[in-house]
């Protein structure tokens, strides 16, 4: 009809599409399948599987990656395996080879029991001579109960965690004489018998319950937070090696683990952080259903994985070798990245394999980092140096291993990295870290400084702690620490085998704390040297400022073999070690006078920095930068006055340019002038990907586009409505139209809202077809336009007794009690979990909640 205000059908359709775009983010939360689809590299066994089937499957993997014929068979294999055992009892023997991990799927170690003559075990890789297990690397076992004694003859990169051993735990083999081992790490382990270290050169034992003591060991053994550990003494004696024993672990959260419940659904457990912990902690921690976990495969691109991380999902990396085209980026608080079966990340050209932002409560665990063939500044990069972290919500690195070289032949192509691990944020804890520049590879011995890497670990963040740190063979300082309040509990190192005297002349060391550091503690710091190819003399193995010399407890140096010598252990202190020395190992056990802190005075000059024609490309946008800069700067850290002035002019459009000029003048009369011009072009989606709102995983780019489209359409509707309304013939009745009800819908006035009005209020009879535009709401719910997550607001504490609280996979009742937030302090290991949701996720399935909620503290800690 002429002058009617009914909307055209096209606009009605557009309005419906707009409403769908608006409502979709609120109702369409994405979930991953649970149980997940595991790749062929993951084998899941249950008690119903026959013994023959399990042993045959394990043996096939061991033939590829294990055995002693040839020696160290499978050391650089490309195969990766994870064997997952559901709760139950297994009468099988499980040999563990390279890149193989055995994982129990119970909520408590006793849920998965191995009762066989050997159970889960690992023999040394060389049964021919005394080298034994010196190259028996990269394997692991976690979260089960080995009812009998257990053999685990390994070196670095082969942790035992969350275990119970019914008999003795033997860490080295004794065949044809002493089989040497260069371990090692075990954490959160209960041993009913004796730990027999045998020919282990050194070992870090953290938070263990040891019923019948420890025997054996050669040079350095450290016990941290252990019950039943031997007493400390500096230097070796007739009874055994040098020992450092510390009653409690300052701050620790155990490694995340996976469980399965009675309904076959999987859960990710994130143990809570604790202060001053002694003994084991078998608590559940915060529990996250695999609906919120992305299970990655080795053919996934970094772009695909990063999208799931941005969307707030946790990440499980299944066994395989991931050749990344870009770094994996962890940019959200409390996010978990867990590798199983020694998932191997190969760093992309010029970038780290993993980049962690300025975030709190992150867990990175169970990953082998490998340098690519095109070079990288770092293999793992944590923070940008501007973030202090959180004491109440620290972050953790568990079982992080890195290597430069080994799997490549350097005569054909070399692996390269400047640094393996760089930590620039505060309150980060490392728990079993091994950083290795390969001394041997697929072609034999590595010589002539091939596969170059300058430094293993660089720490510039404050309050960083390391438990069980090992760094070997890098070509400059092995560890360089400039952050305040750092702590290291156990350090094992080997200087490079293939350097010349230039290495000694440059003054490089195995462990350096820079001169500006005021507070630092280190326990059981060992420096070993084997100058295989040339006679090299170095002045010292450990370098710290003079006022920190008494902060290094039980440092030692060891001559392994070869040529050359080390003159001192710590600065100018300690007896040297050399091939002609009567003692292979030396300790520095004395305490000198306490010296005051003296801030350093240095002069540094940086000249001529020029860059041009740099192009940076990401998965969602491209920016071309043309930069020309030449500068000469003189920085003098003395008491001179300085003034700084700057002027900046800029214009900003989709394609824009900016020019900045600054001048700095110091009392020495030096001035610096620099200028830069930047031109950038970015598509709209690229802008959204980098926008602080849309690029951090809180809101996806497509949602932002939907909001923008909504605003445009609403504006168009308003213009259309006003133009039609005021162009009507004079005197035409202003009747109600369907558009008003659509606008009421978009302004969150649904049929439910109207039904709650007073009965005396006049009501309009809904026209025919109104039901199609009305939102039906179930009893007790809320409008989808105002969706809120159901469930209790408070996190609860689960009673720690396994009889009162059965974990996923164990039958039994659950008992909850209220809790306050904060770090746990009970040695028994009470854990924080979310409430259960029996209706939606299975009888034993936990309601998912971000694990950081369970650890957020609102009260101060007692240290």
N, C-alpha and C positions, 0 to 999 in steps of 0.2 A: 504494500500500500504506500501511496505517496506520503513522504514525511515520517514514515515509521522509523523507530529507533532500534529495531531488531538487528543484531550484528550479522554480517554476511557469514555464510557457512565456512569460508576460508579462515576468517578470523577466529571463529569458534574452534576450528581444528587447531589453529596455532595456539590458542589459549589452553587447550587440552595438553598439547605437547609441552607447553611451558609449565603447566602444573606437574606433569610427570617428571620433568627435569628438576623441579623444585623439591618434589617429595622423594625422589629416588635416593639421594645420599642418606636420608634419614632412615630408610627402611631396608636398604640393600647392602648391609654390612657383608663384606666378602669373607668367606670361611674356606679354609683348605680342607681337603678330605682327611678323615680320621676313621680308620687307620690310613696312613699314607701309602702311596705306591712306591715301594722300595726298588732301587735298581738291582741288576744282577750281582753287583759287588757286595750287596748286603744279604746275608742269609739269616733267617729267623727260625729258631728251633723251639719246639715245645716238648714237654715230657712224653707226649704221645708219639714223637718221632723215634724210630728204632735206633738202637746204638750203632748198628752197622751203617745206616744212612748218614748219621751225624759224622762218624769217624771217616767215612769215605769222602764226604764233602770237604772236611777239614784237611784230609790228606792230599786231595787234589791241589788245594791252595798251597800247602806246605811244599809240595814238589816243585812249584813255581818259585816260591819265595823263601825257602828254608833248606836246612840240611848242611852237611859238612863236606859234600863231594859235588863240585869243587868247594873249597873253603869259602865261607861267607857267601854261599849261594843265594842269589836274589838281591844282593846289596843295592843295586841300582836298577831293579826291575821297575816296569811301568804298571804292574798289577797292584791293586789295592783291595783289601778285604776287611769287612766287619762282620763278626759272628755274634748275633744277638740271641740270648737264651731267656725264654720266658720263665716265670716262677715255676719251680719244681726241682726234682732231683735227677741228676744225670750220672750214670756210671760209664763215663767215657774219658779217654785220655785225649787232650787237645794240645798238640805241639804248636808253638806260636813262632811264625817266621817274620821276615821283614814286611813292613807296611801292613801288619795284621793286628787287629784289636779284638779282644774278647770282652763283651759287655753283658752283664746281667741286667735283666729288665724288671727287677723287683724294686719295691720301695725301701727295702732293707737288704743288706748283703746276705742275710740268712734265707731270703726268699729263693735264691738260686744256689743249689748245692751241687758240687762236684765230688763224687765219692768213687774214685778209681785209684789204682796204684800211683799214677802220676798226676791225674787231674789236669789242670791247666799248667803248662810248664814251658820253659825255654832253655835249651842247651846252648853252650858256647858255639860260635860259628866256625872256630878253627880247632879241630880236635887233633891236629898233627903236632903242634909244638906249643911252647909256653905262651904264645900270643893269645891263645884261648878266646876270650870274649872281647878283645880290644876293639873289634869292629862290629860287634853285635848291637846294632842301633835300631831305632825306629820300629817299635812294637809296643803294645801295652795291654793291660788287663785291669778291669774295674768291676766293682759292685757284685761280688759273689762270695760264697763261702767254700774254700777248699778244705774239705774235712780232714785230709791227711797232710803230710809235709809237702812243701812246694819248692821246686827248683826254679830260680830266675837268674840265670848267668848272663848278664847283659852289661852294656856300658851306657853312654849317654843316650837320651832320646827314647828311653824304654821304661816309662813310669808304671808303678803299681799304685792304685788308689781305691779307697772305699772297699777294702778287702778284709776278710777274716780267714786266718790260716789256723787249722786245728792242730798242726804239729810245728815242726821247725821250718823256717824260711831261709833257704840257702841261696846266697847271692853270687857264688863263684863255684866252678867245677874243679875237681882235682883228678885229672886224668894225666898219666905220664908226668907227674910232677905238678907244680902249681900252674893253674891256668889263670893268667892275669885277666883282670877286668878293670875298666875305667868308668865306673858309674859316678853317680847314679842318683835316683830319687825314688822315694816312696813316701806317700802321705795319706793320713787318715786310714791306718791299717792296724788291725788287732792281731797279734801273734800269740797263740797259746803256748808255743814252745820257745825256742831260742832263735835269734837272728844270727846266722853264721856268715860273716862277711868274707872269710877266706882270703883270696887274693885280690880283693877290691882295693884299688889304690886310694879311693876316697868315696864318700857317700854322704848324702843329705837325707836324714830321716826326720820327717815333720809330723807331729801330732799322731804318734803311734802309742799303742798300749802293748808293752813287751813284758810277757809273763816271766821269762826265764833268762833274761839278760842277752848280751851280745858277745860274740867271740870273733876274732880275726880282724882283718883290715890291715893296711900297710902304712899310709901316711896321715890321712886327715879324715876324721869322722865327725859330723856335726849332728846333734840331736836337739831338735827345737820343739818345745811343748810336748815332750814325750814322757810317758809314765813307765818307770822301770829302766830308764837310760843310765849308762855308767856316768861317773863323775868326771868333770873336766880336768884335764891336765895338758899343759903346753909341751909339745915335743913328744916323740915316741919313747917308749920304754920297752923293757923286755916283755912286758905283758901285752903290748899292742901299740897302735898308732896314737898320734896326737888326737885329743878329743876336746871338742867344745860342746858343752851341754847347757842349755838354757831352759828354764822351767816352763815358760809360757810363750806362745806365739803372739806378738803384739797386736796384729789385726789380720784376720783371715776369713775368707768365705770359701768353702770347698767348691770344687769344680761342678758345674751343672751336669746332670745326668738324665737319662731317659728311662721311663717305666711304662708298663702296659697294665691295664686293669682287666677285670674278669670279662668285660664285654669286648675286649680286643682293641680298645681305644688307647692311644699313646699320649703320654704327658711328658712335658719338659719340666724338670725340677731345678730350681735356682736356690741353692743354700744361702742362708742369711749370713751377713758379715758379723763377726764376733771380735771382741777385744780380749786379750790375755787368755787365750784358749789353751787348755791342757788336755791331752788325750784326744780320743776320736770324737767325731761328730757324724752320726748316721741319721740325722734328722732329714725331713723331707724338703724343707725350704718352701719357697713359693712355688705353686704348681700351675702350669700353663698347659691347656689342652692343645693338641697339634692342629686344631682349627685355626690357631693364631701362629702357626709355625710354617714357614716355607721350607720344604725339603728340596734342596737343589741337587742337580746332577751335573756331571763334569762337562756336558755339552751346553749348559746354560751360559748365556752371555752375561757379562758384568752389568750391562744395561738392564736386562730382565731381572737379575737378582736385586739390583739397586732399587728398582721400582717397588718390589715387595718390602725392602727395608724402609723406603720412604713412606710406605703405607702403614708402617708400625708393626710389621710382622717380625718375629724372631726367625733365625736362620739356622738350619742344620745342613751342613755340607757333607754329602755322602761320599764314600771312597772314590777317588779318581784324581786325575791331573787336570786342573782348570787353567787353560791358557787364556788369561784375561786380556781383554782389549782396553780395559780401564780399571781403576781401583774399585774395590768394594768399599762403600762409604757408609759408615755407622755414625749417624748424626742425631740420634734420639736417646734420651736418658733411659737407662735400665734395659737396653736392648742386649740380646744374647746372640752370639755367633758361636756355634758348636760344630766342630769337625769330628767325624767318626771315621775309623779306618784309615787314618793318616791322609785325609784330604789334602792335596798339594796345590797351592796357589802359585802360579808362575807370574812374576811381576811384569806388567806391560812396559813398553819402552818409555823410559823417562819418568815413570810414576811408581808409587808403592803398590803392592798387592792389596793392602788394606789401609784405609785412611779413617781414623777416628777423630771426630770433631771435638768441640769444647762441651763435653757432656759428662754426666755423672752416672755411676752405677752400671757401667757397661761391663759385660763379660765376653772376652775373646778366648776361646779354648780349643785345644786339640787340632792344631793346624801346622802343617809343614810349609814354610815359605821358601820359595826357590827363586834365585836371581835369573832373569831372562838373559838372552844373548845380545840385547841391545842396550843394556845398562839402565840403572835406576839410582836415584839419590838415596832412597831407603826402601826396604822391603815392607816394613810396617811403620806407619807414621801416626803418632798420637798427639793431637792438639797442635795449635799454632804458636804456642808460647805466651798467649795472653790470658790463659785461664788457670786459676789456682785449684780447681777441683773442689771436692766436698769431703771434709773429714767424716761427716755423718753418712755419706753414701759413696764410698770409694769404688774405684773400678779395678778389675782383676784380669790378668793374663795367666791362663793355666796351660801348661804343656805346649808352649810355643817354641818351635824348632825352625831354624833358618839355615840355609846353606847357599854358598856361592861356589859353583863347580860341583864335580862329582859325577853327574849323569851325562856330561858332555866330554868330548875329546878336545882339549885346548889347542891341539895342533890343527884342528879344523875350524873351530869357532870357540870363543871364550865367553864365559858368563862374567857379568860385571855388576858391581853395586858399590856405592860409596860407603853406606852404612846399612847394617841389617835392621836394627831396631832403634828408632828415635822416639823418646818420650819427652814432650814439651809441656804437658799438663801436670798438675799436682794431684796428689793422693791417688796414685796408680800403684798397684801391687803386682809384682811378677812372681809366679809360683811354678818353678821348674822351667827354666829358659836355657836353651842350648843354641849357640850361634857359631856356625862352623864354616870357615873357608877351607875347602877340601884340600887335604894333603895327598890324597890319592883319588883316582877316578876310574872310569871304564877302561882307560888306556894304560893305567899303571900309576906311577908316582907323578905328582905335580911338581914341576921345577920352574925356575926362572921367573918366579912371581906371577905365574899365569893365573887366570881367573881372579883379577885383582879386586880387593875389598880393603878399604882403609881401616874401618873401625867396626866392631861388633855392636856395641851399645853406646849411645850418646844420651845422657840424661841432663836436661836443662830445667825440668819441672821441680818444684819443691815437694817434700814429703813423699818421695818415691821409695818403695821398699822392694827388695829382691830376696826371695827364698830359693836356694838351689840354682845359682847362676853359673853357667859355663860358657866361655868364649875361647875360640881357638884359631890361631894362624893368620889373623888379619895383619896387614902390612904396615900399620901405624899403631897408635895406642889401641889396645884391645877394648878397653872401657874408658870412657871420658865422662866424668861426672862433675857438673857445675851447678846443680840444684842444691838448695839448702835442705837440711834435715834428712838427708838420704840414709838408708840403712841397707846393708847386705849381710845376709846370713848364709854362709857357704859360697865360696867362689873357687872354681877350678879353671885353670887356663893353661894353654900351651902357646908359646911364642912361635912365630913362623919358622918352618924348617929350611926354607929355600932363599933366605935373604943373604946379603953381603954385609961387610962391616959398615956400610953406609947406614944401615938400620941402627946399629949401636951408636954411631956418631950423631945421629939425629936425636938421640935421647928418648926414643920411644919406650914405653913401659906396658905392662899387662893391665895395670889398674891405676888410673890417675884421677885424683880429686883436685880440681883446679884451685889456684891460690886465693881466689876470692871467697871460697866456701868457709863458713864459720863453724858449722856443726855437721858432723858425719860420723857414722858408726859402721864398722865392718868386722865380721867374725869369721875366722877360718878361711883366710885369703891365701890361696896357693898358686904359685907361679912356677911352671915347669918349662925347661928349655931343652931342645934337641936341635942344635944347629947342624943339620944333616949334610948340607952341601958346602958350607964354608965355615971357617973359624971366625966366630963373631964374639966380641966382648961387649957386654952391656953393663952400665954402671949400677942399675937397680931394677928390681922387678915391680915395685910399688912406689908411687910418688904421691905424697900428700903434703899439705902445708905443715910447717913444724908444730903448730899448736894442735894438730890432729894426730900426731904420731901415737899418743896413748889411746886413741880411739880405735885403733886397729888391733884386734885381739887374735893371738896365735897365727901371725903370718908366717908363711914358709916358702922356701924355694927348693926345687928338685932338679937335679941333673938326670935327664932320662937316658941320653946317649949322644953320640956325635962329637962335635968339636966346640971350642969356645967356652965361655964362662960368664957367670953373673957375679959381679963384685959384692953386691949388697942385696939384702932382702927389701928393706923399707928405707927409702932415702939413703942416708949414709950408715945405716945400722944393720947389723946382722952379718954373719960370716958368709962368704961367697961359696958358690958351688961350681965345680969344674970337673973335667974328666980325670984329673990327677988327684982330686980330693978323696980323702979317706971316707968321708960321709956323703952319701948320695943326696940326702935331704938335710936342710938346716932350718931352724926356727928362730924367731926373735921373740923372746919371752920376757924381756926386761921392761920395766916402766921408767921412763925418764921424767924430768921435771915438767910440770904443767906450764906451758908458755902462753902468753897473752896473744889475742888475735891482733894481727897487724894488717890493715887493708893494703893491698898492693898499689904501687905507683908504676904505671907503664905508659908508653907512648906508642900509638899505632897509626900508621899511614896507609890509606887506601887510595889508589890512583887509577885513572883511566878505565872507567867501566862503560862499554859501548854495546848496544844491542840493536838489531834492526830486523825488520820484516819477520815478525813473530806471528804465527798463526796457531790459535788454540781451538780445538774442536771437541765438543762433547756430543753425547747421544741426542740431545734435544735442541741444540743451538750451535751456531758458529759465530765466532767473533774474530775479526781480523784486526790486529794491532800493528801499527807502524810506529816504532819508537826509536828515536835517536837521542842518545844522552851521553855526554862526556863530562866527567866531573873529577875534581881533585879535592880530596878532603884530608885535613890534618886533625886528628883527635888526640887531645892531650888530657890524660886523667890526673891533672894536678890542680892546685888551688888557684885557677885563673878565672877571671870574670868572662862572661859571654852574654851576648844578646842575639836574639833571633827575630827576624821579621819576615813576613811572607805576604804575597798578594796572589790572588787567584781570580781568574775570570773564566766563565764557562757558559756554554749553551747546551741544552739537552733536548733532543728530539729523538725520533726513531733512528735517525742517522745524525750524530752530533759530533762535536769536537770540543776539546778543552785544552787550555794552556795554563800552566802554573809556573811561577818563578819564585824562588826563595833565596834568601841571602843570610848567611850565618857569619858573624864576626866574633872572634875570640880575642882575648887579651894578648895573644901572641901576634896579632895582626894578620892572621890567615883568613881568607874569605872563600866562600864557595857559591857558585851560581849554577843552577841547573834548570833546564826547561824540557818539557815533553809535550808531544802532541799525540792524541789518541783518536782514532776513527773507528767507530763500531757500527755494525749492522746486525740486528737481531730480529728474528721473526717473533710473532706474538706468542706462540707456544714456548719459544726459547725464553722470552721474558718471564712467562709464568713459571717455567721450570726453575729460574734463578731468583724469583721473587721471594722475600723472606716469609711470606704467608704461605705460598703454594709450593715452594721448593723444599720444605723441611719435612714432608710426609704427613703434615696435619691436614692439608686439603689438597687433593689431586688437582692437576691442571684442568682436567675436563670439568670438574665441579666449578672452578672459577669461571670457566667459559660459560657454563650454564647460568651462573648468577649474572654475568654481564649480559647475556642474551635476554634473560628475564627482565632486567632493568630496561633494556631497549624496547622490548615488547610492551611492557607496562606503560612506558612513556607513549608509545604509538597508540595504545588503546585509549589512553587519557585524551590525547589530541583528537582521535576519531570521535570519541564520545562527546567531547565539548563542542566540536564543530557541528555534529549532527544535532545536538541538543538545542543549540542556539540558532540554527538555521531553519527550525520548524516554523510552519505557518503560525501567525499570531492566533492565540486562543486555543490552540490544540491542547488537548488534555495531556498532562504529564503522568503517564501511567507507569507502574513498576514494570521492569523488563528483566529478562534472565541475566543480563550483564551485572545487575546489582548483586545477585546471589553469587555469581562467579567472583566478584570483588570481595564479598564477605568470606568466601572460601579461602581466597589467597591471603586475607588478613586474619586467618585463624579463627573465624567464627563459624564453627561447624554446627551440624544439626544437634550434636550432643550439647554444645554450649547453650543453644536456644531452648533445649528441653529443660534446662535448669532454671529458667526465668520464673518470675512470679506468675501464678495462675491468673492474676488480675490483669496482666499485661496483654494488650490486644495481640492476637495471633493472625498471621496470614495463612490462608489455606495453600498448601504447596501445590503448584501446578502439576499436571500430569508429567511424569518422567523425572521428577525431582529426585527420586531415589537413586538415580544413576549418578547424581552429583553430591550424594550424602556419604560421609565416611562412617562406616559402622565400627564401633569400638567394643571389644569384649569387656566383660565385667572386670572391674578392678584395673583396667588399663587406662591409657591416655591417648589423646588424639595423635595420629601419626605426624601431624604438623607440630607437635610438641613432644616428640619422642624422648623418653628417658630410659636409661638402662635399669632393668629390674634387679632385685637382689638386695641384700643387706649392705649398709654403708661401711660397716666396720670389718676389718680383717680379724680373724680369730687365731688363737694359738692352739695348736694340736698337742695333746699330751704326748710326751716323748716315749712312753712305754709302748713297745710294739704289741703288747697284749691288749692294751686299751685302745690303740688306734692302729688299725690295719691299713697299710699303704696300698696303693693300687696293685692289684695282683694277689693280695692276701685277703682271705675272708675274715670277717670280724666286724664288730661294731665300732663306731666312731664316737669319741667324746670330745667336746669342745668346751673351752672356758674363755672368758674375755681376757684381753691383753692390752697392755699399753705398748706404744711403738718405741723403737729404738734398737740398739744392738743387743743381742742375747749375751748373757754372761755365764750361763750354766754350763759347766764342763760336760754335762750329759748330752748337750746338743739339742735343746728344744728347737722346733722349727716353726716357721710361719707359713700357713697355707690359706687359700681362699675357701669360703664355704662351699658345700656341695650343692649340686643341682641335679638331683637324681632323675628328674623328669626329662630333661633335655639332652643329657649326655651320657646316660648309662648309670648303672647302680653305683659304681665306684669312681665316678668321674668327677673331677673338681671343676668348679665354676672358674672360668678363666679371669684372671686379673693381672695387670702389669705387675711384674715381680717387685718393682721398686716401691709399690704401695706398702708392701710388707716390711720394708726396711727403712722407710722414711722416719727419721727420728725427730722428736720434738723436745727432747731433753738433753742436757749436756752429758758427756761421757766422763767417766773416771778413768784416767789413764794411769 
